[in-house]
Amino acid sequence: MAERKKKPTDWRKRFGAAKAPHVVMLHADFAGVKAGNTMLISSPGEIANYVARIPKGETRTMDRLRNELARKAGANAMCPVTTAIYLRVVAEVALADLAEGKRLEEVVPFWRVVLPGSKVAAKLSCGPDHVAHLIALDGGEAAV
């Protein structure tokens, strides 16, 4: 049987197709968040806006991103699963923009949250070493 080729992901399409951010009530424990808590399901756009506001040369942890956006939305927590997925979508769109000739200053600086040793960096099309390179170009510390 012939092996089917996997169609490449259209990251821009995934970025635009996501639902608007919304808060849900958990009726069962999920991804480390206990039942009875409210959880923000964000969007690539909201995450991109957050990341774009991080000053040049600085980084934020995924936990800080999740805590700040959850608090802003009035939720107890932010979904760690969709956060990682949407952060990858934001990163892949930025990488595509760079490949198309945009300057570093013109793309969402995902490397300020996606650090080289993270699970998200390992899944990116560019790999963790390139993330470290982008952090160094941005004036930050890649050894985080």
Secondary structure, 3 states (H helix, E strand, C coil): CCCCCCCCCCHHHHHHHCCCCEEEECCCCECCECCCCEEEECCHHHHHHHHHCCCCCCCCCHHHHHHHHHHHHCCCEECHHHHHHHHHHHHHHHHHHHHCCCCHHHCCCHHHCCCCCCHHHHHCCCCHHHHHHHHHHCCCCCCC
